[in-house]
Amino acid sequence: MDLRRLSHVVALADTLHFARAAEAVHLSQPAFSRSIQAIESELGIRPFERDVGDVRPTPAGEFVIERARKLLFEARCLQRDVDLYRDSQLGDTPFGVGPLLTATLMPRALVALRREHPQVALRMEVGNWLQLLESLRSENIEFFAADVRDMPRDAALDIQLIGGQPAHLYVRAGHPLAGREHTLQEVWAYGLAVPKLLSPSKVELAALLGLPEGQEVTIALECDNYGMLKTVALTTDTVLGATTAAVGEELESGRLVRLIVHGWQSPTSTTGIVRLRGRTSSPAAKVAISAIVRAAGEINV
């Protein structure tokens, strides 16, 4: 089967327009049309319906297009890896990381990678799992590591679970709440600052606070930037919800202290490495994933 012709099928599926697809693959429109006709003849099916001014995949075409994308992706991966192995290199890898891991695992993982594989070039994209999943599907990144609790099940994804981190409540040293136990109602009066993905549902918090059924609460500050959250907690009376790993330095220095709060349910993250199922990881991606998994074990997540 001709991979070049399969790439023409994918181009037409992406543009749904013969002229634009032909331009995308640098062919004249007549030559592009002949290529589509040739693969129709080779496969014995009609991948596209072609009405006046309208191009759309047939059910059989949808099947072919999905498989063609996978074949073309693997062909690109094979060529990349052959080039790297031939030149005795690991190459580079673009990958994504969620906000929690950016503040906890990644400093340790990146230090290890730079020490053990200084020849590897890394491009790290930070975002929530929705943003990272979009980048993964569009092949802008090879994999991502994030809190995957809220991700829907998807047969197209391969998720490797590597642990989780419980969240607790912290305040600055000298805070009026520091040094004794409290109820959640007492803590709530000072305002809660949390990363969005570690926040309990507003309905659950309302129940814990004894609010009427169905009523939601308003969290003082939801932000996935841990540096910003810690700055607010260290300079105001706002209560911080975070994992121990995310505030390790501040706890060690005594700038933050953990609160004991009756009624607080510490939501635990679920850390996962997410890849497209059936896709071969590059050598650089493999060493990056290995470093992240080791870092997760070292901080006991």
Secondary structure in CASP SS format (residue, H / E / C, confidence):
PFRMAT SS
TARGET T0000
AUTHOR 0000-0000-0000
METHOD secondary structure of the structure
MODEL  1
M C 1.00
D C 1.00
L H 1.00
R H 1.00
R H 1.00
L H 1.00
S H 1.00
H H 1.00
V H 1.00
V H 1.00
A H 1.00
L H 1.00
A H 1.00
D H 1.00
T H 1.00
L C 1.00
H C 1.00
F H 1.00
A H 1.00
R H 1.00
A H 1.00
A H 1.00
E H 1.00
A H 1.00
V C 1.00
H C 1.00
L C 1.00
S C 1.00
Q H 1.00
P H 1.00
A H 1.00
F H 1.00
S H 1.00
R H 1.00
S H 1.00
I H 1.00
Q H 1.00
A H 1.00
I H 1.00
E H 1.00
S H 1.00
E H 1.00
L H 1.00
G C 1.00
I C 1.00
R C 1.00
P C 1.00
F E 1.00
E E 1.00
R E 1.00
D E 1.00
V C 1.00
G C 1.00
D E 1.00
V E 1.00
R E 1.00
P E 1.00
T C 1.00
P H 1.00
A H 1.00
G H 1.00
E H 1.00
F H 1.00
V H 1.00
I H 1.00
E H 1.00
R H 1.00
A H 1.00
R H 1.00
K H 1.00
L H 1.00
L H 1.00
F H 1.00
E H 1.00
A H 1.00
R H 1.00
C H 1.00
L H 1.00
Q H 1.00
R H 1.00
D H 1.00
V H 1.00
D H 1.00
L H 1.00
Y H 1.00
R H 1.00
D C 1.00
S C 1.00
Q C 1.00
L C 1.00
G C 1.00
D E 1.00
T E 1.00
P E 1.00
F E 1.00
G E 1.00
V E 1.00
G C 1.00
P H 1.00
L H 1.00
L H 1.00
T H 1.00
A H 1.00
T C 1.00
L H 1.00
M H 1.00
P H 1.00
R H 1.00
A H 1.00
L H 1.00
V H 1.00
A H 1.00
L H 1.00
R H 1.00
R H 1.00
E H 1.00
H C 1.00
P C 1.00
Q C 1.00
V C 1.00
A E 1.00
L E 1.00
R E 1.00
M E 1.00
E E 1.00
V E 1.00
G C 1.00
N C 1.00
W H 1.00
L H 1.00
Q H 1.00
L H 1.00
L H 1.00
E H 1.00
S H 1.00
L H 1.00
R H 1.00
S C 1.00
E C 1.00
N C 1.00
I C 1.00
E C 1.00
F E 1.00
F E 1.00
A E 1.00
A E 1.00
D E 1.00
V C 1.00
R C 1.00
D C 1.00
M C 1.00
P C 1.00
R C 1.00
D C 1.00
A C 1.00
A C 1.00
L E 1.00
D E 1.00
I E 1.00
Q E 1.00
L E 1.00
I E 1.00
G E 1.00
G C 1.00
Q C 1.00
P E 1.00
A E 1.00
H E 1.00
L E 1.00
Y E 1.00
V E 1.00
R E 1.00
A C 1.00
G C 1.00
H C 1.00
P C 1.00
L C 1.00
A C 1.00
G C 1.00
R C 1.00
E C 1.00
H E 1.00
T E 1.00
L H 1.00
Q H 1.00
E H 1.00
V H 1.00
W H 1.00
A C 1.00
Y C 1.00
G C 1.00
L E 1.00
A E 1.00
V E 1.00
P C 1.00
K H 1.00
L H 1.00
L H 1.00
S C 1.00
P C 1.00
S C 1.00
K H 1.00
V H 1.00
E H 1.00
L H 1.00
A H 1.00
A H 1.00
L H 1.00
L C 1.00
G C 1.00
L C 1.00
P C 1.00
E C 1.00
G C 1.00
Q C 1.00
E C 1.00
V C 1.00
T C 1.00
I C 1.00
A C 1.00
L E 1.00
E E 1.00
C C 1.00
D C 1.00
N C 1.00
Y H 1.00
G H 1.00
M H 1.00
L H 1.00
K H 1.00
T H 1.00
V H 1.00
A H 1.00
L H 1.00
T H 1.00
T C 1.00
D C 1.00
T C 1.00
V E 1.00
L E 1.00
G E 1.00
A E 1.00
T E 1.00
T C 1.00
A H 1.00
A H 1.00
V H 1.00
G H 1.00
E H 1.00
E H 1.00
L H 1.00
E H 1.00
S H 1.00
G C 1.00
R C 1.00
L E 1.00
V E 1.00
R E 1.00
L C 1.00
I C 1.00
V E 1.00
H E 1.00
G C 1.00
W C 1.00
Q C 1.00
S C 1.00
P C 1.00
T E 1.00
S C 1.00
T C 1.00
T E 1.00
G E 1.00
I E 1.00
V E 1.00
R E 1.00
L E 1.00
R C 1.00
G C 1.00
R C 1.00
T C 1.00
S C 1.00
S C 1.00
P H 1.00
A H 1.00
A H 1.00
K H 1.00
V H 1.00
A H 1.00
I H 1.00
S H 1.00
A H 1.00
I H 1.00
V H 1.00
R H 1.00
A H 1.00
A H 1.00
G H 1.00
E H 1.00
I C 1.00
N C 1.00
V C 1.00
END
